[in-house]
Amino acid sequence: MYDRVGMLGCGTGIAPLVQMARCIVDNEADNTFVHLLYCCRTQHDILMKDELDRLASFWNFTVLYALSACTKEKLTVDPGFVKYGDRVQFERIGQEEVASQMPPPRERTMVFICGTSSFEHSMTAHLMATKYHPSMYFIF
């Protein structure tokens, strides 16, 4: 149905996004690329990390962790759930990250958003500023 799927998740909002990603990557006939941006406060708040690692081992799934209350120095001392090779940024997701990490807005692209209401509002604004039409994203 879609060539590229973007996912923007925050906190426990990761649960339905992981379910969708699992259906895509576990289906060998599905060639959809999945790009996940997952926001957490710290490296200890990453939920479903083992499953995210499993999904990241597939050719068509990528994940970027955005840790809003963590620094590179803190992560070096206490890695929590973060492992070598994980893509991590140490700030909230902004419009720049949405524009660079989500698939470009075009036909056969869809973005799914799940998190707090303030997160959903911010991500919707970033998508609109990146020229996404409301029909190109869905909020859980």
N, CA, C and O atoms as a DFTB+ gen file, in Angstrom:
560 C
 N C O
     1  1       0.806      -1.192       0.000
     2  2       0.000       0.000       0.000
     3  2       0.858       1.269       0.000
     4  3       0.580       2.212      -0.741
     5  1       1.911       1.286       0.841
     6  2       2.826       2.425       0.903
     7  2       4.239       1.965       0.575
     8  3       4.619       0.833       0.874
     9  1       5.011       2.853      -0.042
    10  2       6.417       2.560      -0.298
    11  2       7.270       2.906       0.915
    12  3       8.243       2.219       1.226
    13  1       6.886       3.987       1.595
    14  2       7.627       4.457       2.763
    15  2       6.653       4.824       3.870
    16  3       5.625       5.459       3.634
    17  1       6.998       4.411       5.078
    18  2       6.209       4.732       6.250
    19  2       7.118       5.410       7.266
    20  3       8.189       4.903       7.601
    21  1       6.673       6.563       7.749
    22  2       7.367       7.239       8.824
    23  2       6.590       7.020      10.108
    24  3       5.363       6.926      10.096
    25  1       7.309       6.938      11.209
    26  2       6.670       6.771      12.510
    27  2       7.303       7.734      13.498
    28  3       8.525       7.800      13.630
    29  1       6.458       8.475      14.184
    30  2       6.899       9.413      15.210
    31  2       6.275       8.969      16.520
    32  3       5.059       9.058      16.691
    33  1       7.093       8.492      17.445
    34  2       6.574       7.971      18.695
    35  2       7.204       8.628      19.897
    36  3       8.346       9.084      19.855
    37  1       6.433       8.669      20.973
    38  2       6.892       9.265      22.226
    39  2       6.410       8.391      23.379
    40  3       5.222       8.084      23.474
    41  1       7.326       7.994      24.250
    42  2       6.951       7.217      25.430
    43  2       6.231       5.933      25.078
    44  3       6.682       5.168      24.226
    45  1       5.094       5.699      25.745
    46  2       4.335       4.469      25.511
    47  2       3.659       4.443      24.144
    48  3       3.112       3.417      23.739
    49  1       3.696       5.568      23.432
    50  2       3.164       5.610      22.072
    51  2       3.919       4.694      21.126
    52  3       3.506       4.506      19.982
    53  1       5.019       4.124      21.589
    54  2       5.795       3.213      20.752
    55  2       5.048       1.900      20.499
    56  3       5.272       1.253      19.476
    57  1       4.166       1.503      21.415
    58  2       3.521       0.181      21.327
    59  2       2.782      -0.064      20.009
    60  3       3.069      -1.063      19.349
    61  1       1.848       0.792      19.593
    62  2       1.170       0.502      18.320
    63  2       2.099       0.645      17.113
    64  3       1.909      -0.030      16.101
    65  1       3.094       1.514      17.216
    66  2       4.027       1.684      16.101
    67  2       4.878       0.432      15.909
    68  3       5.144       0.028      14.778
    69  1       5.303      -0.178      17.008
    70  2       6.076      -1.420      16.920
    71  2       5.229      -2.528      16.304
    72  3       5.728      -3.315      15.500
    73  1       3.966      -2.594      16.669
    74  2       3.078      -3.612      16.091
    75  2       2.992      -3.456      14.573
    76  3       3.058      -4.440      13.837
    77  1       2.845      -2.224      14.115
    78  2       2.771      -1.977      12.666
    79  2       4.091      -2.322      11.994
    80  3       4.108      -2.978      10.952
    81  1       5.198      -1.883      12.588
    82  2       6.516      -2.159      12.012
    83  2       6.768      -3.657      11.937
    84  3       7.322      -4.157      10.958
    85  1       6.361      -4.359      12.968
    86  2       6.526      -5.816      13.001
    87  2       5.787      -6.476      11.833
    88  3       6.327      -7.370      11.183
    89  1       4.572      -6.042      11.572
    90  2       3.791      -6.603      10.453
    91  2       4.480      -6.363       9.115
    92  3       4.431      -7.213       8.226
    93  1       5.112      -5.219       8.973
    94  2       5.788      -4.888       7.714
    95  2       7.061      -5.704       7.545
    96  3       7.231      -6.375       6.528
    97  1       7.963      -5.657       8.530
    98  2       9.266      -6.302       8.345
    99  2       9.192      -7.825       8.405
   100  3      10.022      -8.505       7.803
   101  1       8.219      -8.362       9.116
   102  2       8.094      -9.820       9.176
   103  2       7.441     -10.414       7.934
   104  3       7.416     -11.635       7.774
   105  1       6.913      -9.571       7.056
   106  2       6.293     -10.017       5.816
   107  2       7.328      -9.907       4.694
   108  3       7.617      -8.809       4.218
   109  1       7.871     -11.023       4.283
   110  2       8.924     -11.014       3.267
   111  2       8.473     -10.431       1.934
   112  3       9.307      -9.998       1.138
   113  1       7.183     -10.414       1.682
   114  2       6.665      -9.875       0.425
   115  2       6.471      -8.357       0.486
   116  3       6.174      -7.735      -0.535
   117  1       6.632      -7.759       1.659
   118  2       6.415      -6.322       1.841
   119  2       7.745      -5.579       1.728
   120  3       8.667      -5.823       2.506
   121  1       7.839      -4.680       0.764
   122  2       9.072      -3.916       0.531
   123  2       8.998      -2.494       1.079
   124  3       9.778      -1.633       0.672
   125  1       8.078      -2.245       1.986
   126  2       7.917      -0.916       2.563
   127  2       9.103      -0.583       3.462
   128  3       9.524      -1.401       4.279
   129  1       9.638       0.632       3.302
   130  2      10.690       1.122       4.194
   131  2      10.022       1.800       5.388
   132  3       9.066       2.557       5.219
   133  1      10.517       1.531       6.580
   134  2       9.972       2.108       7.806
   135  2      11.052       2.945       8.481
   136  3      12.162       2.470       8.719
   137  1      10.712       4.204       8.790
   138  2      11.623       5.126       9.460
   139  2      10.973       5.566      10.764
   140  3       9.946       6.244      10.747
   141  1      11.568       5.184      11.902
   142  2      11.003       5.499      13.212
   143  2      11.858       6.529      13.937
   144  3      13.076       6.375      14.029
   145  1      11.228       7.569      14.448
   146  2      11.845       8.512      15.378
   147  2      11.147       8.307      16.702
   148  3       9.936       8.504      16.808
   149  1      11.895       7.917      17.706
   150  2      11.322       7.578      19.002
   151  2      11.886       8.498      20.072
   152  3      13.093       8.520      20.315
   153  1      11.009       9.253      20.704
   154  2      11.399      10.230      21.726
   155  2      11.230       9.666      23.121
   156  3      10.196       9.089      23.458
   157  1      12.260       9.842      23.923
   158  2      12.231       9.467      25.329
   159  2      12.999      10.528      26.099
   160  3      13.792      11.272      25.523
   161  1      12.762      10.594      27.396
   162  2      13.513      11.549      28.206
   163  2      14.955      11.085      28.382
   164  3      15.884      11.863      28.163
   165  1      15.154       9.825      28.774
   166  2      16.507       9.328      29.028
   167  2      16.697       7.966      28.379
   168  3      15.763       7.375      27.838
   169  1      17.911       7.495      28.447
   170  2      18.262       6.185      27.901
   171  2      17.570       5.054      28.653
   172  3      17.475       3.942      28.132
   173  1      17.083       5.313      29.868
   174  2      16.392       4.295      30.658
   175  2      14.905       4.225      30.338
   176  3      14.219       3.312      30.796
   177  1      14.401       5.169      29.564
   178  2      12.971       5.236      29.254
   179  2      12.602       4.566      27.933
   180  3      11.433       4.566      27.544
   181  1      13.578       4.003      27.248
   182  2      13.310       3.361      25.958
   183  2      12.548       2.058      26.213
   184  3      13.065       1.144      26.855
   185  1      11.333       1.984      25.713
   186  2      10.499       0.791      25.878
   187  2      10.655      -0.135      24.672
   188  3      10.944       0.318      23.564
   189  1      10.466      -1.407      24.894
   190  2      10.485      -2.423      23.830
   191  2      11.812      -2.438      23.072
   192  3      11.836      -2.693      21.868
   193  1      12.902      -2.169      23.765
   194  2      14.211      -2.031      23.108
   195  2      14.641      -3.314      22.404
   196  3      15.172      -3.255      21.295
   197  1      14.422      -4.469      23.023
   198  2      14.818      -5.727      22.368
   199  2      14.090      -5.900      21.040
   200  3      14.691      -6.329      20.054
   201  1      12.813      -5.573      21.007
   202  2      12.056      -5.693      19.763
   203  2      12.509      -4.649      18.744
   204  3      12.580      -4.943      17.551
   205  1      12.814      -3.447      19.194
   206  2      13.327      -2.417      18.276
   207  2      14.669      -2.853      17.684
   208  3      14.932      -2.619      16.504
   209  1      15.515      -3.484      18.496
   210  2      16.791      -4.012      17.992
   211  2      16.550      -5.092      16.950
   212  3      17.231      -5.133      15.925
   213  1      15.587      -5.963      17.204
   214  2      15.275      -7.020      16.239
   215  2      14.791      -6.417      14.928
   216  3      15.215      -6.837      13.852
   217  1      13.900      -5.429      15.018
   218  2      13.391      -4.780      13.814
   219  2      14.511      -4.074      13.055
   220  3      14.545      -4.095      11.825
   221  1      15.424      -3.449      13.793
   222  2      16.532      -2.718      13.162
   223  2      17.495      -3.638      12.424
   224  3      18.310      -3.169      11.629
   225  1      17.414      -4.926      12.674
   226  2      18.280      -5.865      11.958
   227  2      17.777      -6.135      10.540
   228  3      18.484      -6.747       9.740
   229  1      16.566      -5.684      10.225
   230  2      16.014      -5.849       8.884
   231  2      16.474      -4.702       7.986
   232  3      16.739      -3.599       8.464
   233  1      16.566      -4.964       6.707
   234  2      17.057      -3.994       5.735
   235  2      16.125      -2.801       5.563
   236  3      16.569      -1.739       5.125
   237  1      14.857      -2.947       5.894
   238  2      13.884      -1.900       5.603
   239  2      13.372      -1.168       6.850
   240  3      12.295      -0.574       6.814
   241  1      14.136      -1.206       7.956
   242  2      13.723      -0.534       9.186
   243  2      14.889       0.246       9.785
   244  3      15.983      -0.287       9.970
   245  1      14.633       1.530      10.086
   246  2      15.630       2.332      10.781
   247  2      14.969       3.013      11.976
   248  3      13.772       3.300      11.962
   249  1      15.769       3.265      13.005
   250  2      15.256       3.944      14.198
   251  2      16.281       4.978      14.662
   252  3      17.487       4.728      14.668
   253  1      15.773       6.130      15.046
   254  2      16.579       7.185      15.665
   255  2      15.951       7.478      17.013
   256  3      14.760       7.776      17.104
   257  1      16.765       7.393      18.067
   258  2      16.291       7.697      19.418
   259  2      16.603       9.155      19.725
   260  3      17.743       9.596      19.580
   261  1      15.601       9.889      20.143
   262  2      15.778      11.284      20.550
   263  2      15.607      11.343      22.063
   264  3      14.504      11.162      22.580
   265  1      16.709      11.599      22.767
   266  2      16.691      11.635      24.225
   267  2      16.734      13.093      24.671
   268  3      17.746      13.773      24.504
   269  1      15.637      13.561      25.232
   270  2      15.501      14.986      25.541
   271  2      16.144      15.402      26.857
   272  3      16.434      16.583      27.044
   273  1      16.373      14.469      27.773
   274  2      16.944      14.825      29.070
   275  2      18.217      14.030      29.332
   276  3      18.471      13.601      30.458
   277  1      19.006      13.840      28.298
   278  2      20.241      13.071      28.403
   279  2      21.318      13.778      27.592
   280  3      21.021      14.473      26.621
   281  1      22.549      13.598      27.992
   282  2      23.679      14.148      27.239
   283  2      24.591      13.008      26.816
   284  3      24.491      11.892      27.324
   285  1      25.471      13.302      25.891
   286  2      26.432      12.294      25.436
   287  2      27.302      11.828      26.603
   288  3      27.651      10.651      26.695
   289  1      27.645      12.752      27.484
   290  2      28.477      12.420      28.639
   291  2      27.754      11.468      29.584
   292  3      28.347      10.502      30.066
   293  1      26.481      11.733      29.851
   294  2      25.689      10.844      30.717
   295  2      25.570       9.456      30.100
   296  3      25.642       8.446      30.801
   297  1      25.388       9.416      28.790
   298  2      25.222       8.143      28.096
   299  2      26.515       7.334      28.149
   300  3      26.464       6.106      28.223
   301  1      27.669       7.993      28.113
   302  2      28.958       7.305      28.186
   303  2      29.133       6.640      29.546
   304  3      29.651       5.527      29.633
   305  1      28.705       7.313      30.600
   306  2      28.824       6.781      31.957
   307  2      27.783       5.697      32.222
   308  3      28.080       4.685      32.858
   309  1      26.582       5.910      31.741
   310  2      25.467       4.993      31.995
   311  2      24.664       4.796      30.717
   312  3      23.739       5.565      30.451
   313  1      25.000       3.770      29.909
   314  2      24.329       3.607      28.619
   315  2      22.868       3.176      28.707
   316  3      22.141       3.308      27.721
   317  1      22.415       2.670      29.842
   318  2      21.026       2.231      29.935
   319  2      20.724       1.197      28.866
   320  3      21.430       0.196      28.747
   321  1      19.669       1.438      28.082
   322  2      19.267       0.496      27.032
   323  2      19.961       0.759      25.696
   324  3      19.792      -0.018      24.756
   325  1      20.733       1.829      25.595
   326  2      21.378       2.178      24.326
   327  2      22.593       1.279      24.102
   328  3      23.392       1.047      25.009
   329  1      22.709       0.785      22.886
   330  2      23.807      -0.104      22.532
   331  2      24.678       0.532      21.451
   332  3      24.269       1.476      20.774
   333  1      25.878      -0.005      21.308
   334  2      26.783       0.448      20.258
   335  2      26.082       0.319      18.908
   336  3      25.478      -0.713      18.615
   337  1      26.162       1.356      18.096
   338  2      25.555       1.343      16.773
   339  2      24.174       1.963      16.719
   340  3      23.676       2.255      15.632
   341  1      23.535       2.174      17.878
   342  2      22.231       2.840      17.894
   343  2      22.402       4.295      17.470
   344  3      23.381       4.946      17.836
   345  1      21.450       4.796      16.703
   346  2      21.440       6.208      16.309
   347  2      20.712       7.001      17.392
   348  3      19.538       6.759      17.670
   349  1      21.428       7.956      18.002
   350  2      20.887       8.718      19.122
   351  2      21.146      10.198      18.900
   352  3      22.217      10.593      18.438
   353  1      20.153      11.011      19.236
   354  2      20.366      12.459      19.283
   355  2      19.948      12.918      20.669
   356  3      19.103      12.298      21.315
   357  1      20.544      14.006      21.115
   358  2      20.355      14.451      22.495
   359  2      19.554      15.738      22.562
   360  3      19.993      16.727      23.148
   361  1      18.398      15.716      21.968
   362  2      17.482      16.855      22.004
   363  2      16.125      16.376      21.523
   364  3      15.984      15.274      20.993
   365  1      15.141      17.222      21.718
   366  2      13.797      16.899      21.239
   367  2      13.767      16.902      19.716
   368  3      14.619      17.500      19.060
   369  1      12.780      16.229      19.182
   370  2      12.602      16.225      17.731
   371  2      12.014      17.567      17.322
   372  3      11.004      18.012      17.868
   373  1      12.653      18.196      16.366
   374  2      12.174      19.464      15.833
   375  2      11.844      19.321      14.356
   376  3      11.880      18.227      13.793
   377  1      11.530      20.429      13.757
   378  2      11.162      20.413      12.342
   379  2      12.301      19.903      11.476
   380  3      12.068      19.191      10.499
   381  1      13.522      20.258      11.821
   382  2      14.684      19.813      11.039
   383  2      14.795      18.288      11.020
   384  3      15.051      17.695       9.972
   385  1      14.604      17.658      12.178
   386  2      14.685      16.201      12.250
   387  2      13.534      15.548      11.493
   388  3      13.729      14.540      10.814
   389  1      12.355      16.110      11.606
   390  2      11.211      15.567      10.869
   391  2      11.488      15.651       9.369
   392  3      11.240      14.694       8.636
   393  1      11.996      16.781       8.918
   394  2      12.280      16.959       7.492
   395  2      13.383      16.012       7.003
   396  3      13.313      15.501       5.885
   397  1      14.390      15.783       7.832
   398  2      15.517      14.959       7.381
   399  2      15.326      13.465       7.631
   400  3      15.898      12.647       6.910
   401  1      14.537      13.094       8.633
   402  2      14.415      11.679       8.990
   403  2      13.149      11.002       8.480
   404  3      13.127       9.784       8.305
   405  1      12.111      11.769       8.243
   406  2      10.881      11.185       7.704
   407  2      10.982      11.096       6.188
   408  3      11.679      11.894       5.561
   409  1      10.288      10.128       5.599
   410  2      10.291      10.062       4.132
   411  2       9.693      11.345       3.557
   412  3       8.818      11.948       4.177
   413  1      10.150      11.761       2.393
   414  2       9.608      12.990       1.804
   415  2       8.109      12.858       1.516
   416  3       7.624      11.774       1.191
   417  1       7.391      13.960       1.639
   418  2       5.943      13.910       1.396
   419  2       5.646      13.712      -0.092
   420  3       5.841      14.615      -0.906
   421  1       5.181      12.541      -0.417
   422  2       4.803      12.234      -1.800
   423  2       3.818      11.087      -1.802
   424  3       3.509      10.509      -0.760
   425  1       3.339      10.772      -2.964
   426  2       2.376       9.690      -3.098
   427  2       2.972       8.397      -2.549
   428  3       4.172       8.157      -2.686
   429  1       2.140       7.567      -1.929
   430  2       2.529       6.272      -1.365
   431  2       3.470       6.412      -0.160
   432  3       4.283       5.530       0.116
   433  1       3.336       7.552       0.555
   434  2       4.057       7.774       1.806
   435  2       3.034       8.070       2.895
   436  3       2.057       8.781       2.661
   437  1       3.263       7.525       4.082
   438  2       2.360       7.764       5.204
   439  2       3.184       7.882       6.476
   440  3       4.188       7.191       6.646
   441  1       2.745       8.774       7.377
   442  2       3.397       8.950       8.675
   443  2       2.362       8.678       9.761
   444  3       1.230       9.157       9.697
   445  1       2.767       7.914      10.740
   446  2       1.918       7.594      11.883
   447  2       2.520       8.235      13.126
   448  3       3.730       8.175      13.343
   449  1       1.665       8.848      13.941
   450  2       2.107       9.575      15.128
   451  2       1.391       9.002      16.340
   452  3       0.177       8.798      16.315
   453  1       2.155       8.741      17.413
   454  2       1.535       8.263      18.641
   455  2       2.374       8.720      19.832
   456  3       3.563       8.413      19.928
   457  1       1.740       9.449      20.725
   458  2       2.418       9.944      21.920
   459  2       1.471      10.814      22.716
   460  3       0.251      10.674      22.622
   461  1       2.034      11.704      23.494
   462  2       1.207      12.618      24.278
   463  2       0.522      13.613      23.348
   464  3       0.926      13.773      22.196
   465  1      -0.503      14.274      23.843
   466  2      -1.213      15.233      22.992
   467  2      -0.305      16.396      22.583
   468  3      -0.411      16.886      21.459
   469  1       0.581      16.843      23.469
   470  2       1.499      17.932      23.087
   471  2       2.498      17.453      22.040
   472  3       2.855      18.211      21.138
   473  1       2.953      16.211      22.146
   474  2       3.857      15.632      21.145
   475  2       3.148      15.541      19.806
   476  3       3.703      15.935      18.779
   477  1       1.936      15.030      19.810
   478  2       1.172      14.900      18.568
   479  2       0.943      16.255      17.913
   480  3       1.038      16.378      16.692
   481  1       0.645      17.263      18.709
   482  2       0.438      18.616      18.180
   483  2       1.727      19.151      17.558
   484  3       1.698      19.707      16.460
   485  1       2.856      18.989      18.246
   486  2       4.145      19.457      17.718
   487  2       4.507      18.733      16.426
   488  3       4.938      19.366      15.462
   489  1       4.337      17.419      16.399
   490  2       4.715      16.648      15.213
   491  2       3.822      17.002      14.027
   492  3       4.297      17.067      12.893
   493  1       2.550      17.228      14.277
   494  2       1.638      17.642      13.212
   495  2       2.086      18.981      12.626
   496  3       2.092      19.157      11.408
   497  1       2.456      19.915      13.486
   498  2       2.932      21.223      13.011
   499  2       4.208      21.065      12.187
   500  3       4.365      21.719      11.156
   501  1       5.116      20.202      12.634
   502  2       6.364      19.977      11.875
   503  2       6.076      19.347      10.519
   504  3       6.683      19.721       9.515
   505  1       5.156      18.396      10.488
   506  2       4.808      17.763       9.214
   507  2       4.165      18.762       8.264
   508  3       4.485      18.782       7.075
   509  1       3.268      19.584       8.772
   510  2       2.620      20.597       7.930
   511  2       3.660      21.569       7.369
   512  3       3.579      21.958       6.203
   513  1       4.628      21.959       8.184
   514  2       5.685      22.867       7.727
   515  2       6.592      22.200       6.699
   516  3       7.273      22.876       5.928
   517  1       6.597      20.869       6.696
   518  2       7.410      20.112       5.743
   519  2       6.596      19.714       4.515
   520  3       7.025      18.872       3.726
   521  1       5.419      20.323       4.358
   522  2       4.555      20.150       3.181
   523  2       3.789      18.836       3.150
   524  3       3.372      18.386       2.082
   525  1       3.601      18.217       4.308
   526  2       2.728      17.044       4.370
   527  2       1.284      17.514       4.369
   528  3       0.929      18.465       5.065
   529  1       0.469      16.851       3.597
   530  2      -0.971      17.103       3.582
   531  2      -1.576      16.274       4.723
   532  3      -1.070      15.191       5.018
   533  1      -2.643      16.753       5.370
   534  2      -3.256      15.964       6.456
   535  2      -3.632      14.537       6.078
   536  3      -3.726      13.678       6.955
   537  1      -3.847      14.270       4.816
   538  2      -4.169      12.900       4.398
   539  2      -2.929      11.993       4.405
   540  3      -3.042      10.784       4.204
   541  1      -1.753      12.577       4.635
   542  2      -0.506      11.815       4.599
   543  2      -0.008      11.436       5.985
   544  3       1.078      10.871       6.118
   545  1      -0.781      11.736       7.012
   546  2      -0.392      11.299       8.356
   547  2      -1.635      10.913       9.152
   548  3      -2.748      11.360       8.874
   549  1      -1.401      10.070      10.147
   550  2      -2.480       9.585      10.987
   551  2      -2.029       9.643      12.436
   552  3      -0.916       9.228      12.760
   553  1      -2.887      10.155      13.309
   554  2      -2.591      10.260      14.740
   555  2      -3.396       9.207      15.472
   556  3      -4.615       9.134      15.324
   557  1      -2.706       8.382      16.270
   558  2      -3.401       7.362      17.086
   559  2      -4.046       8.024      18.286
   560  3      -4.678       7.349      19.098
